[in-house]
Amino acid sequence: MSKKILVATAKPFASKAVTEIKNICKQKDYELVLMENYTEQSELVDAVKNVDALIVRSDKVTQEVLGNAENMKVVVRAGAGYDNLDCEAASAQNIICMNTPGQNSNAVAELVLGMMVYMARGQFNGKSGTELFGKKIGIHAFGNVGKHVARIAIGFGMEVFAFDPFVDEKMMIENGVEPLKTVEELYNICDYISVHLPSTPKTQKFIDLRLINIMKPNATIINTARKEVICEDSLIKVFQTRSDLKFASDIAPAKATEMQEKFENRVYFTPKKMGAQTLEANVNAGVAAVNQIIAYFENGDTTFQVNK
């Protein structure tokens, strides 16, 4: 009897991604169940009852969902961040959680540079702006996205710096990046800070009064990671006393309205999270997710497991 894979996406994959997922399942003799555009969490709870594997995007895989998944062995978040998965509850049921790191990286990196240009040119308000050429960019956390940001920024003629205590400095240097010893130095010397921190208890509100206050004149923070890593109260406090700083985010802060009212064109927030919203990234992540599930069932491959 073939394994049953549920693709549950309140925000669906691109049609091309769905077609490729269907083709892979057909070729490998896996049954595919597709649930798109659902509106109630209860629908997801009901849908997982008899499936062996689950693929989601930003959908919430909660303890309630997992508790009703009698046959489930693996759930894959099609994307890098996996804070929408209750990994602890999954582990308690011996369900493997995976993500698909790197599949969205170029898409997010291109958005970073696009937002930098947008802010440098005053959100295209018709007035004179500045150029990225010759400016310093600081990459805060040098993972898959950070590498692509560095590559594109070098193409713009920027000086690229990075801080990440968990990454070998040699690898940064090989990517044309100058590693820095402290996060304070990164924020102090760079014209642009590109934030790529995951949201964990240690990183939440990490970018605080201390770091924002030491930023160089006319600097800009670009956040395409998680809103929780920015201390919004600190940002508002510093921005009230320093009219030279700018902030753009790919996810609206909790205090977005207040920031927009107080700082107007010094801040910008995308209407919804746009980092992975390209056709290429959508297909890459969806195809990677189904291939990882098949590799797990057929070869025991747990390379991308996140709840070890």
C-alpha positions as CSV (number, residue, x, y, z in Angstrom):
1,M,0.0,0.0,0.0
2,S,1.5,3.3,-1.1
3,K,2.3,6.1,1.4
4,K,-0.1,9.1,1.6
5,I,1.4,12.6,1.5
6,L,-0.8,15.6,2.4
7,V,0.1,19.0,1.0
8,A,-1.8,21.5,3.2
9,T,-1.4,25.1,2.2
10,A,-3.7,27.9,3.2
11,K,-1.5,30.0,0.9
12,P,-1.0,27.6,-2.0
13,F,2.2,26.7,-3.9
14,A,2.5,28.0,-7.4
15,S,0.7,25.8,-9.9
16,K,4.0,24.8,-11.4
17,A,5.2,23.6,-8.0
18,V,2.0,21.6,-7.5
19,T,2.4,20.0,-11.0
20,E,5.9,18.9,-10.2
21,I,4.9,17.5,-6.8
22,K,2.1,15.6,-8.4
23,N,4.5,14.2,-11.1
24,I,7.1,13.1,-8.5
25,C,4.4,11.4,-6.4
26,K,3.0,9.6,-9.4
27,Q,6.5,8.4,-10.5
28,K,7.3,7.1,-7.1
29,D,3.9,5.6,-6.4
30,Y,2.9,7.8,-3.5
31,E,-0.6,9.0,-3.0
32,L,-1.0,12.8,-2.9
33,V,-3.7,14.6,-1.1
34,L,-3.9,18.3,-1.8
35,M,-5.7,20.8,0.5
36,E,-5.3,24.4,-0.7
37,N,-6.9,27.7,0.5
38,Y,-8.4,26.2,3.6
39,T,-9.6,28.8,6.1
40,E,-10.0,27.0,9.5
41,Q,-7.3,25.3,11.6
42,S,-9.9,22.6,12.2
43,E,-9.7,21.6,8.6
44,L,-6.0,20.8,9.0
45,V,-6.7,18.9,12.2
46,D,-9.2,16.7,10.3
47,A,-7.1,16.3,7.2
48,V,-4.0,14.8,8.8
49,K,-5.8,11.8,10.4
50,N,-4.8,9.1,7.9
51,V,-1.7,10.5,6.2
52,D,1.9,9.3,6.5
53,A,3.5,12.6,5.7
54,L,2.7,16.3,5.7
55,I,4.0,19.3,3.6
56,V,3.2,22.8,4.8
57,R,4.3,26.3,4.1
58,S,3.5,28.8,6.9
59,D,0.7,26.6,8.2
60,K,0.6,26.0,11.9
61,V,1.4,22.4,12.8
62,T,0.3,22.4,16.4
63,Q,0.0,19.8,19.1
64,E,-3.7,19.5,18.2
65,V,-2.8,18.8,14.6
66,L,-0.1,16.3,15.5
67,G,-2.4,14.6,18.1
68,N,-4.8,13.7,15.3
69,A,-2.2,12.4,13.0
70,E,-2.4,8.7,13.8
71,N,-0.1,7.5,11.0
72,M,2.2,10.4,10.4
73,K,5.9,9.8,10.4
74,V,7.3,13.1,8.9
75,V,6.3,16.7,8.4
76,V,8.3,19.1,6.2
77,R,8.1,22.8,6.3
78,A,8.7,24.0,2.7
79,G,11.1,26.8,3.6
80,A,13.9,27.6,6.0
81,G,12.1,28.9,9.2
82,Y,10.2,26.2,11.1
83,D,8.8,28.1,14.1
84,N,5.3,27.1,12.8
85,L,6.0,23.5,13.7
86,D,5.6,22.3,17.2
87,C,8.8,20.3,17.2
88,E,8.5,19.2,20.9
89,A,5.0,17.7,20.3
90,A,6.3,16.0,17.2
91,S,9.2,14.5,19.0
92,A,6.9,13.2,21.7
93,Q,5.1,11.3,19.0
94,N,8.3,10.2,17.2
95,I,7.4,12.3,14.2
96,I,10.3,13.8,12.3
97,C,10.3,17.5,11.4
98,M,12.3,18.8,8.5
99,N,12.8,22.1,6.7
100,T,14.2,22.8,3.2
101,P,17.1,25.2,3.9
102,G,18.6,27.1,0.9
103,Q,15.6,26.7,-1.4
104,N,14.4,30.3,-0.9
105,S,17.8,31.8,-0.2
106,N,18.4,33.6,-3.5
107,A,14.8,35.0,-3.5
108,V,15.2,36.5,-0.1
109,A,18.7,37.9,-0.9
110,E,17.3,39.6,-4.0
111,L,14.6,41.2,-1.9
112,V,17.2,42.5,0.5
113,L,19.0,44.4,-2.2
114,G,15.7,45.5,-3.7
115,M,14.7,47.0,-0.4
116,M,18.1,48.6,0.0
117,V,17.8,50.4,-3.3
118,Y,14.2,51.4,-2.5
119,M,15.3,53.0,0.8
120,A,18.4,54.5,-0.7
121,R,16.3,56.3,-3.3
122,G,13.8,57.6,-0.8
123,Q,11.1,55.1,-1.8
124,F,11.2,56.6,-5.3
125,N,9.7,59.8,-4.1
126,G,11.2,61.9,-6.9
127,K,13.9,63.4,-4.7
128,S,17.7,62.8,-4.9
129,G,18.8,59.7,-3.1
130,T,22.1,57.8,-2.6
131,E,23.9,54.8,-4.3
132,L,24.9,51.5,-2.9
133,F,28.2,51.5,-4.7
134,G,31.1,51.9,-2.2
135,K,28.8,51.5,0.8
136,K,29.4,49.0,3.6
137,I,26.9,46.2,4.2
138,G,26.9,44.2,7.4
139,I,25.4,40.7,7.3
140,H,24.1,39.7,10.7
141,A,24.1,35.8,10.6
142,F,25.9,34.3,7.6
143,G,23.8,31.4,6.5
144,N,22.4,30.4,3.1
145,V,20.7,33.8,2.6
146,G,23.7,35.7,3.9
147,K,25.9,34.1,1.3
148,H,23.6,35.1,-1.5
149,V,23.3,38.7,-0.1
150,A,27.1,38.9,-0.1
151,R,27.4,37.7,-3.7
152,I,24.8,40.2,-5.0
153,A,26.2,43.1,-2.8
154,I,29.7,42.5,-4.2
155,G,28.1,42.9,-7.7
156,F,26.8,46.3,-6.6
157,G,30.4,47.3,-5.7
158,M,29.7,47.2,-1.9
159,E,32.2,46.4,0.9
160,V,30.8,43.3,2.6
161,F,31.2,42.4,6.3
162,A,29.6,39.8,8.4
163,F,29.2,38.7,12.0
164,D,28.3,35.1,12.9
165,P,30.1,33.3,15.7
166,F,28.9,29.9,14.4
167,V,30.4,30.2,11.0
168,D,34.1,29.6,10.1
169,E,35.8,32.9,9.2
170,K,37.6,31.1,6.4
171,M,34.4,30.4,4.6
172,M,33.3,34.0,4.9
173,I,36.6,35.1,3.4
174,E,36.3,32.6,0.5
175,N,32.9,34.3,-0.2
176,G,34.6,37.8,-0.4
177,V,33.4,38.8,3.0
178,E,35.4,40.4,5.8
179,P,34.5,38.7,9.1
180,L,34.1,40.8,12.2
181,K,34.9,39.8,15.8
182,T,31.9,41.5,17.5
183,V,28.4,42.4,16.6
184,E,28.9,45.9,17.9
185,E,31.6,46.5,15.3
186,L,29.2,45.3,12.6
187,Y,26.5,47.8,13.6
188,N,29.0,50.6,14.2
189,I,30.8,50.6,10.8
190,C,28.2,49.5,8.2
191,D,25.8,51.7,6.2
192,Y,23.4,48.8,5.8
193,I,22.6,46.0,8.2
194,S,21.0,42.9,6.7
195,V,19.4,40.8,9.5
196,H,19.1,37.0,9.1
197,L,18.8,35.8,12.6
198,P,16.3,33.0,13.4
199,S,13.8,33.6,16.1
200,T,14.9,31.8,19.3
201,P,14.7,32.6,23.0
202,K,18.3,33.9,22.7
203,T,17.8,36.1,19.6
204,Q,14.4,37.6,20.4
205,K,14.8,41.4,20.8
206,F,18.6,40.9,20.3
207,I,18.7,44.0,18.1
208,D,18.2,46.4,20.9
209,L,18.9,50.0,22.2
210,R,22.6,49.1,22.5
211,L,23.1,48.1,18.9
212,I,20.7,50.5,17.2
213,N,22.1,53.5,19.1
214,I,25.7,52.8,17.8
215,M,24.8,52.7,14.2
216,K,26.7,55.0,11.9
217,P,25.0,58.2,10.5
218,N,22.4,57.6,7.8
219,A,22.5,53.8,8.3
220,T,19.6,51.5,7.4
221,I,18.4,48.2,8.9
222,I,16.9,45.6,6.5
223,N,15.1,42.8,8.2
224,T,14.0,39.8,6.1
225,A,14.2,37.3,9.1
226,R,11.6,37.4,11.9
227,K,10.1,40.5,13.5
228,E,10.8,39.2,17.0
229,V,14.6,39.7,16.7
230,I,14.1,43.5,16.6
231,C,13.3,45.2,19.9
232,E,10.6,47.6,18.6
233,D,10.5,49.8,21.7
234,S,14.3,50.4,21.3
235,L,14.0,51.1,17.6
236,I,11.3,53.7,18.2
237,K,13.2,55.3,21.0
238,V,16.4,55.7,18.9
239,F,14.5,56.8,15.8
240,Q,12.9,59.6,17.8
241,T,16.2,61.1,18.6
242,R,18.1,60.2,15.4
243,S,16.3,61.3,12.2
244,D,19.1,59.9,10.0
245,L,18.3,56.2,10.5
246,K,16.0,54.0,8.3
247,F,14.3,50.7,8.8
248,A,12.7,48.3,6.2
249,S,11.2,44.9,7.1
250,D,9.8,42.0,5.1
251,I,7.3,41.4,7.9
252,A,5.3,44.2,9.5
253,P,6.4,44.9,13.1
254,A,3.8,44.7,15.9
255,K,4.1,48.5,16.2
256,A,4.0,49.1,12.4
257,T,1.3,51.7,12.5
258,E,3.0,53.7,15.2
259,M,6.3,53.6,13.3
260,Q,4.7,54.7,10.1
261,E,2.9,57.6,11.7
262,K,6.1,58.8,13.5
263,F,8.7,58.1,10.9
264,E,6.9,58.2,7.6
265,N,9.2,57.4,4.6
266,R,12.1,56.4,7.0
267,V,10.4,53.0,7.4
268,Y,8.9,50.6,5.0
269,F,7.1,47.2,5.5
270,T,6.0,44.8,2.8
271,P,2.2,44.1,2.8
272,K,2.9,40.4,3.6
273,K,6.1,38.4,3.9
274,M,7.6,38.5,0.4
275,G,11.0,36.9,0.8
276,A,10.2,33.5,-0.7
277,Q,7.5,34.8,-3.0
278,T,9.0,34.0,-6.4
279,L,8.0,31.3,-8.8
280,E,11.5,29.8,-8.6
281,A,11.7,29.6,-4.8
282,N,8.2,28.3,-4.6
283,V,9.0,25.4,-6.9
284,N,12.3,24.7,-5.3
285,A,10.9,24.5,-1.8
286,G,7.9,22.3,-2.8
287,V,10.0,19.9,-4.8
288,A,12.6,19.7,-2.1
289,A,10.0,18.9,0.5
290,V,8.4,16.0,-1.4
291,N,11.8,14.6,-2.4
292,Q,13.0,14.7,1.3
293,I,9.9,12.8,2.4
294,I,10.5,10.1,-0.3
295,A,14.2,9.9,0.7
296,Y,13.2,9.4,4.3
297,F,10.7,6.6,3.6
298,E,12.9,4.8,1.1
299,N,16.4,5.4,2.5
300,G,15.9,6.6,6.1
301,D,17.4,10.0,5.1
302,T,17.0,12.5,7.9
303,T,19.6,15.1,6.7
304,F,17.3,18.0,7.2
305,Q,15.7,17.0,10.5
306,V,15.2,19.9,12.8
307,N,13.9,18.2,16.0
308,K,16.9,15.9,16.7
